[in-house]
C-alpha cells in the first residue's frame, strides 16, 4: 500500500502473550518492533503501560470513594454532619472564611468534582449576611474568582505537565 510523501508505513508487529514463571501473563509488543524504530518504541510502550496503570489506580480510587460515600450515607452520615459544620463555621467567621471557601471550590474544580452544592450554600450565606442585592454581587464575585482561578490553574498545570508527552506523540506521527 503506498504511503503519503514524507510518511513511513507503520511497522507491522503482533502482540506475543508469554506465560511467566510466576504464573502471570505479560504481552511483549516491543519485542517485535522493527529495528528502524528501536528504543523509541520501547520507551513509548513503557510510558503507555505506566499511564494505563495510573488510569486504573485513578478509577479504583474513584470507585472506593463512591462506595465509602454510599456506606457513609447509609450509616453514620459523617459527610452530611461535616458539611453542616462547615456551613455554620463559614457563616460565623465571614468574611474571613470566604477565602477557605474559595480554596475548597478551586480544589473541587481541579479534581473535576461537582461544586454546585457549595455554590448554593455560598449564595444562601452571602444573602443572609449582606442582603439580597449586595449578597448577589459578593457571591458572584467569589464564585467567579474561584472558578477562573481554578480554570487558569488547570490550564497552566496541563500545559506544563503534558508538554513533553504531547511533543513525543506528535514526533511519532
C-alpha positions, 0 to 999 in steps of 0.5 A, a space after each residue: 500500500 503506498 504511503 503519503 510523501 514524507 510518511 513511513 508505513 507503520 511497522 507491522 508487529 503482533 502482540 506475543 502473550 508469554 506465560 511467566 514463571 510466576 504464573 502471570 501473563 505479560 504481552 511483549 509488543 516491543 519485542 517485535 518492533 522493527 529495528 528502524 524504530 528501536 528504543 523509541 518504541 520501547 520507551 513509548 510502550 513503557 510510558 503507555 503501560 505506566 499511564 494505563 496503570 495510573 488510569 486504573 489506580 485513578 478509577 479504583 480510587 474513584 470507585 472506593 470513594 463512591 462506595 465509602 460515600 454510599 456506606 457513609 450515607 447509609 450509616 453514620 452520615 459523617 459527610 452530611 454532619 461535616 458539611 453542616 459544620 462547615 456551613 455554620 463555621 463559614 457563616 460565623 467567621 465571614 468574611 474571613 472564611 470566604 477565602 477557605 471557601 474559595 480554596 475548597 471550590 478551586 480544589 473541587 474544580 481541579 479534581 473535576 468534582 461537582 461544586 454546585 452544592 457549595 455554590 448554593 450554600 455560598 449564595 444562601 450565606 452571602 444573602 443572609 449576611 449582606 442582603 439580597 442585592 449586595 449578597 448577589 454581587 459578593 457571591 458572584 464575585 467569589 464564585 467567579 474568582 474561584 472558578 477562573 482561578 481554578 480554570 487558569 490553574 488547570 490550564 497552566 498545570 496541563 500545559 506544563 505537565 503534558 508538554 513533553 508527552 504531547 511533543 513525543 506523540 506528535 514526533 511519532 506521527 
